[in-house]
Every structure is written in structure tokens, then in C-alpha cells.
Amino acid sequence: MALKDIVQHKRMPGLSSVEWEESKTAVDAIQQFIENNKVEMVDIKFTDLLGTWQHLSLTPREMGAAAFREGIGFDGSSIRGFQGIERSDMVLIPDASTALIDPFMTRRTLHLIADIYDPVTRDRYGKDPRAVAERAESHLRDSGIADLSCWGPECEFFVFDSISYDSERDQAFYRVDSVEAAWNTGVDDKESESNNPNLGYKTEHKEGYFPVPPRDTLQDIRTEMVLTMESLGIDTEVHHHEVATAGQCEIDLRYDSLRAMADKVLWYKYIVRNVARQAGKTATFMPKPIFEDNGSGMHVHQSLWKDEAPLFYDPEGYAGSSEMARHYIGGLIKHGPALMAFCAPTTNSYKRLVPGYEAPTTLVYSARNRSAAIRIPMYSQSPKSKRLEFRSPDPTANPYLAFSALLMAGLDGIRNQIDPGDPVDDVDLFEIDLAEAGYPQLPNSLAGALDALERDHAFLLEGGVFTEDLIQTWIGYKRNAEVDPMRMRPHPYEFQLYFDV
């Protein structure tokens, strides 16, 4: 049950100190919610810079007025990408509108997402990802271009039966396994690491799109994930097995506004992981866990609206899209290399972004062509369904930052009427010589994406949506904690290549 069910279906505002006097009824509503639902524990979640939920828990007794007025203190220096130890005190203020009963806790537990504040100034913390999303939505309204952006991500993931990995000075390895994996066709029961009998019906590499059970072994698990999401008010569209072997899946979310959808993506990942765990399996959103098979992307559908009217539709335009949509695409293409620092933010992301595995690397647009980075879907002729799909992001992205960055690039394209060039139709971009074709390309590494962001981020600073501090923290963290450690470590395949050279 959501808070809206007891507050006359009205979405309550986040309870910042500024809004406190106007929001006392929300505290009463939370306390009534706790009583009505026999809540035994309250779990406060917030998002770190990289896009992972962190949490702490309180008894219902502690959720009085002070929790919303003064907030709940925590050590910001222990959270990735936040404060130095000399300025470590920070405050969480719960957003009452996010109240839900956590479906995975043994004891009745109330879930609340919190916003992050500076305890001295009482200002919203500049590097709170949720605050960036709120500033992006406010900037959109202030621009006069539109009053709403809609977002529909397609998050893909793998469900494995087992996973093991290690990286030491003297060794490095990983191993994943799945009962449906192509490499297990010759494994007998005694050899199976997953302790499952070999009953055949394996999924060959790149042949996992839409098989029925028994080849699709994960139908019931995905259904449980979907029904859990629906029970929490997270609307879904379809679920299915994806292209790769070894349990690749997709569940599509029905579109919503920017911050609301980013909240839902965090719930999505939480639900997928916990339902998989309940089934004795493990889920990962790692973009490329399997060599020579498709990786997991997060295709992001997006559109702009004003006064409840879609702005990307024009029946006379290319693929039914408006001039505004073309300029928005122009912004995505111009800033595409920099966007990837937020949209494909891991070193593993660029093992997915290679031609031939349905992960576009070419910054062009098209109707229906899935080898282009930007696609204009043609499933429906309805003006309300007209949107564009950016296909290069993956689900390791922090959705608050990725969606906000995409919006800022699109708005820059609209303001400056950036021409995206001609569409690229009827060309399989995975099969041609891209260097000869001359089309703009995405970076081929996280290091390259971070360099691009360092050069090109003024568009993100418009309206104070992103801050220079956040961007430099992001670049520094990714270089120091991810790019350099990967660069310095020998890779197991290097021994195969070079040991006897």
C-alpha cells in the first residue's frame, strides 16, 4: 500500500525544511500509515553518486516530527563520491510521498526514500543524484520549451545460478553458470556446478530472444518480479527472455516523468535482485558478463510534452517526428561522447559497446534501424507514442544522472537548433567499414568518455542542474577507482597472448 492510498490520492511533497510548515499533515499521514499497516521497522534509503541504494533503519517511534524537520544524520565521508572526512556530517530528510511496504523484509517494514541536505546551511546537497533530477525537471519547465519529459527505460539483466570471481596479486578469474547456458550441453549431473540435472533445452549463443519454456527457464521468476513491481505501483509493459544465453532477461517499465522513473529504476533493480535471491539464483546488471554474446543495455525512450500535448510528433516529418525532435536528436549526437560518461559509466560497458552485438556505437539516427544509436520507434501511429530511443546506455548508469544528462543534451539541441544530419536507413552499421563511412562514433573506453565529459560539459551546467563539483568528482572517482585499477592489472587473456612471447 502506498501513502497516496491514505492521503486522498494526493502526492505529498518532499519534506524539506523550507516546506516544513506546509507539510505537517504528511507527518500525520506517515504515522497513520505506520499504525494502519502495523509497521515494525522503518527503512530509509538514499542513492549514492554511482546510483546504488544505501539504507539505515529506525523504529517507528523515531519517525516523529523531528525526523522530517531536523532529519537523520549520517557520515557522508563513508559514501562513494560524497564528502571528505573534514565535512562528513550530512542529513537525510525522508520524502513522505515515497512510502511503501518493503516486500522482502520478514518484519513489516516501511520503505522511504530520503533526500540529502547540508546540516549547516539546510540546503539540498549538490551531489545528491535525486536533487539533480529535480533540478533538471525544474529547468525544463523554466525553459518554456516543455513542461514534462517522459522516460521509458528497457533495463536488461542476467539471472545466473552461480557466480564466483577473485582478483589477487597472483591470480584473477571469474566464472558464471546457468542451467540454460549453451556451454552446459555436455555437462552431466555430477559435473554441474549449479547442482541442477542436465535436462537439455539449452539456449545457444545469441538465440535467446523469445523462446518458450522449457528453454526459457525464467518465466515464473520474471512473472514474480513483475507482480512485485505492480503491487508497489510500478507499472510494467512486457517481460521476456533476451538474446543472450545463460538467462538474459528484460522487463519494460511504462513511461513516467524523469525523477519518478529514476526512483522506479532503483526499485526495479532492488526487486530483480531480491526475487532472484529468493529463487536461489543471482541477478546482475553488469553490461557484459559473457564473452561473445549480447550484453545488457538500458535503451532509454524519451519524449517532451507541453500542456498535455506531445511535442515530438509531426505527421509530415521524418518517421512522424517533429522538427523539435530532430533538434533534440542533434543535441544527443553532438554531446554523445560526453553523455556516455554517465550513460555507460563502467569499464565493462565498453566491452558491450562493440559492433555486432546489438549495442550501437554509431551516433546517427533512424526509424527502425537498431544498429543506429538513436532509433525512432514505428510501432504505433499515435501522436502520444511518438518518442525517440537512445540505445547505447546500460543499466549500470545512475538513472537520476543519466536521464538528466540526456535531457540537458536534448534541450541544448533544441535551443541551438542543432541539425542531426540525414537519417541512416537500410544500412547495417555493424557490417560496414565505419572509418570509411565517416559517421561519428561513441568513445571505445570509459577513459575516452571521461575525457569527452571533461571537454564538453557546459551544457550540463545550464540552470544549475549539474554542478562543476559533481562533474569533477565523477571524473576523478571513475579515473581513480575504476579506470586506473583496471589499467594496472594483468588480464587472464594476456597470459594466453603473451606468456611465451
C-alpha positions in Angstrom: 0.0 0.0 0.0 1.3 3.4 -0.9 1.0 6.7 1.0 -1.3 8.0 -1.7 -3.9 5.5 -0.6 -4.4 7.3 2.7 -3.8 10.9 1.7 -6.7 11.2 -0.7 -4.6 10.1 -3.7 -2.6 13.3 -3.5 1.1 13.2 -3.9 2.7 14.8 -0.9 5.8 17.0 -1.4 9.3 16.0 -0.1 9.6 17.4 3.4 12.5 19.8 3.2 13.0 22.4 6.0 11.6 25.1 3.7 8.4 23.2 3.1 8.0 22.1 6.7 5.3 24.4 7.8 3.1 23.5 4.8 3.7 19.8 5.2 2.9 18.8 8.8 0.0 16.8 7.5 2.4 14.5 5.8 3.9 13.5 9.2 0.5 12.7 10.5 -0.2 10.7 7.4 3.1 8.7 7.8 2.2 8.0 11.4 -1.3 6.9 10.4 0.3 4.7 7.7 2.6 3.1 10.3 -0.4 2.4 12.6 -2.7 1.1 9.8 -0.1 -1.2 8.4 1.3 -2.4 11.7 4.8 -1.3 10.7 7.5 -2.7 12.9 10.5 -1.0 11.3 11.2 2.0 9.0 13.9 1.7 6.3 15.4 4.9 4.9 17.0 4.6 1.5 19.1 7.1 -0.4 21.2 7.0 -3.5 25.0 7.3 -3.7 26.7 9.1 -6.5 27.1 6.0 -8.6 23.4 5.1 -8.4 23.3 2.4 -5.7 20.8 2.5 -2.9 22.2 2.8 0.7 20.0 2.4 3.8 19.6 2.6 7.5 16.6 1.6 9.7 14.7 3.1 12.6 11.9 2.0 14.9 8.5 3.6 14.2 9.0 5.5 17.5 11.8 7.6 15.8 9.6 8.7 12.9 8.1 11.7 14.6 8.2 15.3 13.5 11.9 15.7 14.2 12.8 13.1 11.6 11.2 15.3 8.9 12.1 18.7 10.4 15.7 18.1 11.6 16.5 15.0 9.5 18.5 11.9 10.3 22.3 12.3 10.5 24.9 10.1 8.7 28.5 10.1 7.7 28.9 11.4 4.2 32.6 10.6 4.0 31.7 6.8 4.1 29.5 7.1 0.9 31.1 6.9 -2.5 31.6 10.2 -4.2 30.2 12.3 -1.3 32.1 14.3 1.4 35.6 14.4 2.7 36.0 13.4 6.3 36.5 17.1 7.4 32.9 17.8 6.2 31.4 14.5 6.8 28.2 15.3 8.7 25.1 15.1 6.4 21.4 14.8 6.9 18.7 12.7 5.4 15.1 14.0 5.2 12.5 11.4 4.1 10.2 12.1 1.2 6.8 11.1 2.6 5.4 10.5 -0.9 7.7 7.5 -1.4 6.2 5.5 1.4 5.7 1.8 0.6 5.8 -1.5 2.4 9.0 -3.3 1.6 8.0 -6.7 0.1 11.2 -8.5 1.1 11.6 -7.9 4.8 10.5 -10.6 7.3 9.2 -7.9 9.7 6.6 -5.3 8.4 8.9 -2.6 7.2 8.1 0.8 5.8 10.3 2.0 2.9 11.0 5.7 2.5 13.4 7.4 0.0 15.3 10.3 1.6 16.7 13.5 0.1 20.2 14.7 1.2 20.8 18.0 2.9 23.7 20.0 4.3 23.1 20.2 8.1 24.6 23.7 8.5 23.1 25.5 5.5 20.0 23.3 5.3 20.4 23.5 1.5 19.9 20.4 -0.7 23.2 18.6 -1.2 24.5 19.4 -4.7 25.7 15.9 -5.4 22.5 14.2 -4.3 21.6 12.4 -7.6 17.9 12.8 -6.8 18.3 16.6 -6.5 20.0 16.7 -9.9 16.9 15.0 -11.4 14.6 17.5 -9.7 16.7 20.4 -10.9 16.5 19.0 -14.5 12.8 18.9 -14.3 12.6 22.4 -13.0 15.0 23.7 -15.7 12.8 22.1 -18.3 9.7 23.9 -17.0 11.7 27.2 -16.7 12.9 26.9 -20.3 9.4 27.2 -21.7 10.1 24.5 -24.2 8.1 21.9 -22.4 6.6 21.2 -19.0 7.1 17.4 -18.9 9.6 14.9 -20.1 8.7 11.2 -20.2 11.1 8.3 -19.8 10.8 4.6 -20.5 14.0 2.6 -19.9 14.4 -1.0 -21.0 16.7 -2.5 -18.4 18.2 -5.9 -19.3 19.9 -8.2 -16.8 21.2 -11.8 -16.4 19.9 -14.3 -13.9 22.7 -16.9 -13.1 22.7 -20.0 -11.0 26.1 -19.2 -9.6 28.9 -16.6 -9.8 32.5 -16.7 -8.5 35.3 -14.3 -9.0 38.6 -13.1 -7.5 41.4 -10.7 -8.3 44.6 -11.0 -6.3 48.3 -10.3 -6.9 48.9 -13.8 -8.1 45.6 -14.7 -9.7 42.5 -13.4 -11.3 39.4 -15.3 -12.5 35.6 -15.3 -12.9 33.1 -18.0 -13.6 29.4 -17.7 -14.2 27.0 -20.6 -14.6 23.4 -21.1 -15.7 21.3 -24.2 -16.1 20.2 -23.0 -19.5 23.7 -21.9 -20.7 25.0 -23.1 -24.1 28.3 -24.3 -22.5 26.4 -26.9 -20.4 25.1 -29.1 -23.2 27.9 -31.6 -22.4 27.8 -31.4 -18.6 26.4 -34.4 -16.7 24.8 -34.1 -13.3 27.9 -34.9 -11.3 29.9 -32.2 -13.0 27.3 -29.4 -12.8 28.4 -26.5 -10.6 24.8 -25.3 -10.4 23.7 -28.7 -8.9 20.9 -28.9 -11.4 20.3 -32.0 -13.5 21.1 -31.7 -17.2 17.7 -32.0 -19.0 18.8 -30.4 -22.2 16.9 -27.4 -23.7 19.9 -25.1 -23.6 19.9 -21.7 -25.2 22.5 -21.3 -27.9 24.6 -18.1 -28.0 22.6 -15.2 -29.4 19.5 -17.3 -29.7 17.7 -16.4 -26.5 15.1 -14.0 -28.0 11.6 -15.1 -27.1 12.0 -18.9 -26.6 9.1 -20.7 -24.8 9.6 -22.9 -21.8 11.3 -25.3 -21.1 14.1 -23.5 -22.9 13.1 -20.3 -21.1 13.6 -21.4 -17.6 12.9 -18.0 -16.0 9.3 -17.3 -16.9 8.0 -17.8 -13.4 10.8 -15.8 -11.8 10.2 -12.8 -14.2 6.5 -13.0 -13.5 7.2 -12.8 -9.8 9.4 -9.8 -10.4 6.6 -8.1 -12.5 3.9 -8.8 -10.0 6.0 -7.5 -7.2 6.6 -4.3 -9.1 2.9 -3.9 -9.9 2.0 -4.4 -6.3 4.1 -1.4 -5.5 2.5 0.8 -8.1 5.4 0.4 -10.7 3.6 -0.1 -14.0 5.2 -2.6 -16.4 4.6 -3.4 -20.0 6.2 -6.7 -21.1 8.8 -9.2 -19.9 10.7 -11.8 -21.9 13.9 -13.7 -22.3 16.6 -11.7 -24.1 19.0 -12.6 -26.8 22.0 -14.0 -24.9 22.3 -17.4 -23.4 22.6 -18.1 -19.7 19.5 -16.3 -18.5 19.4 -12.8 -20.1 16.1 -11.1 -19.3 14.2 -7.9 -19.9 11.2 -6.2 -18.1 9.9 -3.0 -19.6 8.5 -0.2 -17.5 5.7 2.0 -18.6 6.8 5.6 -19.1 6.8 8.2 -16.3 8.4 11.6 -15.5 12.1 11.9 -15.0 12.6 11.7 -11.3 9.7 9.3 -10.8 11.1 7.0 -13.4 14.6 7.2 -11.8 13.1 6.2 -8.5 11.4 3.3 -10.2 14.6 2.1 -11.8 16.2 1.8 -8.3 13.1 -0.2 -7.2 13.4 -2.3 -10.3 17.0 -3.3 -9.6 16.2 -4.0 -5.9 13.2 -6.2 -6.8 15.0 -8.1 -9.6 17.9 -8.9 -7.3 15.8 -9.9 -4.3 13.3 -12.1 -6.2 16.3 -13.9 -7.9 17.8 -14.4 -4.5 14.5 -15.9 -3.1 14.6 -18.3 -6.0 18.1 -19.4 -5.2 19.6 -17.5 -8.1 21.6 -14.3 -8.6 20.9 -11.3 -10.9 23.4 -8.9 -12.3 23.0 -5.7 -14.3 26.7 -5.9 -15.4 26.7 -4.9 -19.1 29.0 -7.7 -20.5 29.3 -10.7 -18.2 29.6 -13.2 -21.1 32.2 -13.2 -23.9 30.9 -13.4 -27.5 27.3 -12.9 -26.6 25.0 -9.9 -26.3 25.4 -7.7 -23.3 22.7 -5.9 -21.2 21.7 -2.5 -22.3 19.2 0.1 -21.0 17.6 1.6 -24.1 16.1 4.9 -23.0 12.8 6.0 -24.6 12.2 9.8 -24.2 9.8 12.5 -25.2 8.8 16.0 -24.4 5.3 17.3 -23.6 3.6 20.7 -23.0 0.1 21.3 -21.8 -0.5 17.5 -22.1 0.4 17.6 -25.8 3.3 15.5 -27.3 5.9 17.7 -28.9 7.9 15.1 -30.8 5.0 14.3 -33.2 4.5 15.7 -36.7 2.7 13.6 -39.3 4.7 15.3 -42.1 8.1 14.9 -40.5 10.6 12.1 -41.0 9.2 8.9 -39.3 6.3 11.1 -38.0 8.7 13.2 -35.8 8.7 16.9 -35.4 11.5 19.5 -36.0 11.9 19.8 -32.3 12.5 16.0 -32.0 15.2 16.3 -34.8 16.9 19.1 -32.9 16.7 17.1 -29.7 18.4 14.3 -31.5 21.0 16.8 -32.8 21.9 17.5 -29.1 22.3 13.9 -28.3 24.6 13.4 -31.3 26.7 16.5 -30.6 27.1 15.6 -26.9 27.0 11.8 -27.3 30.7 11.1 -26.4 30.3 13.1 -23.1 26.9 11.6 -22.3 28.5 8.1 -22.2 30.4 9.0 -19.1 27.0 8.9 -17.3 25.1 6.6 -19.6 27.7 3.8 -19.9 29.8 4.6 -16.8 31.9 1.4 -16.3 34.9 -0.1 -17.9 32.8 -3.2 -18.6 30.3 -1.0 -20.5 32.7 -0.7 -23.4 33.0 -4.5 -23.8 29.3 -4.4 -24.7 29.7 -1.4 -27.0 31.3 -3.2 -29.9 29.7 -3.8 -33.3 27.8 -7.0 -33.9 26.1 -7.5 -30.5 23.1 -5.1 -30.9 24.9 -2.3 -28.9 25.1 0.7 -31.2 28.3 2.7 -31.3 27.5 5.0 -34.3 26.0 8.4 -33.4 23.3 8.5 -36.1 19.5 8.2 -36.1 17.0 6.2 -38.0 13.5 4.8 -38.0 13.5 1.1 -37.1 17.3 0.6 -37.6 18.6 -0.9 -34.4 22.2 -0.6 -35.4 21.9 3.2 -35.0 22.4 4.8 -31.6 19.2 6.7 -31.9 16.0 5.0 -33.2 12.6 6.4 -33.8 10.2 3.5 -33.0 7.5 2.9 -35.6 5.2 0.5 -33.7 2.3 3.0 -33.4 0.9 5.9 -35.3 -0.5 7.6 -32.2 0.9 11.1 -31.5 1.2 10.2 -27.9 3.6 7.3 -28.6 6.0 9.3 -30.7 9.3 9.3 -29.0 13.0 8.5 -29.6 15.1 5.7 -28.2 18.8 6.2 -27.3 20.1 2.6 -27.4 23.7 2.9 -26.1 23.2 3.4 -22.3 23.4 0.4 -20.0 21.8 -0.4 -16.6 25.0 0.4 -14.6 24.1 4.1 -15.1 22.8 6.2 -12.2 19.3 6.9 -13.7 19.0 10.3 -12.0 22.2 11.5 -13.6 21.8 9.7 -17.0 18.3 10.8 -17.7 19.1 14.4 -16.6 22.2 14.5 -18.8 20.2 13.2 -21.8 17.5 15.8 -21.2 20.1 18.6 -21.0 21.7 17.5 -24.2 18.4 17.4 -26.0 17.4 20.8 -24.7 20.8 22.2 -25.9 20.0 20.8 -29.3 16.5 22.4 -29.3 17.8 25.8 -28.1 20.6 25.9 -30.7 18.7 24.1 -33.5 21.4 21.5 -33.9 21.0 19.7 -37.2 21.4 15.9 -36.6 22.1 15.3 -40.3 20.4 12.8 -42.5 18.9 9.6 -41.1 20.7 6.4 -41.8 18.2 3.9 -43.1 18.6 0.5 -44.7 22.3 0.2 -43.6 23.5 -2.4 -41.1 26.1 -0.3 -39.3 27.5 -3.4 -37.7 28.6 -4.7 -41.2 30.2 -1.7 -42.8 33.6 0.0 -42.5 32.7 2.7 -40.0 36.0 4.6 -40.5 35.4 4.7 -44.2 31.8 5.7 -43.8 32.8 8.7 -41.6 29.9 8.6 -39.2 30.5 9.9 -35.6 31.3 7.3 -33.1 31.0 6.8 -29.4 34.2 6.5 -27.3 35.6 3.0 -27.1 36.5 3.1 -23.4 35.4 4.7 -20.2 38.6 6.7 -20.2 37.6 8.2 -23.6 34.1 9.0 -22.3 35.5 10.8 -19.2 37.9 12.8 -21.4 34.9 13.8 -23.6 33.0 14.8 -20.5 35.9 16.9 -19.3 36.0 18.8 -22.6 32.2 19.1 -23.1 30.0 19.7 -20.1 29.0 23.3 -20.2 25.5 22.2 -21.4 25.1 20.2 -18.2 25.7 23.3 -16.1 22.8 25.3 -17.6 20.2 26.2 -15.0 22.5 24.8 -12.2 21.2 21.3 -13.0 24.7 19.7 -12.7 27.4 21.4 -10.7 31.1 21.6 -11.6 31.8 19.9 -8.3 29.7 16.9 -9.2 31.2 16.6 -12.6 34.8 16.8 -11.4 34.0 14.4 -8.6 32.5 11.9 -11.1 35.5 12.2 -13.4 38.1 11.9 -10.6 36.3 9.0 -8.9 35.9 7.0 -12.1 39.5 7.5 -13.2 41.0 6.7 -9.7 38.7 3.9 -8.6 37.9 2.2 -11.9 40.0 3.2 -15.0 43.4 3.1 -13.3 42.9 -0.1 -11.3 41.8 -1.9 -14.4 44.7 -0.4 -16.4 47.2 -1.7 -13.9 46.0 -5.3 -13.6 47.1 -8.1 -15.9 44.2 -9.7 -17.7 44.0 -13.5 -17.8 43.8 -13.4 -21.6 47.1 -11.6 -21.7 48.8 -14.7 -20.5 47.4 -16.6 -23.4 48.6 -13.9 -25.8 52.0 -13.0 -24.3 53.3 -15.6 -21.8 55.6 -17.3 -24.3 56.4 -14.2 -26.5 
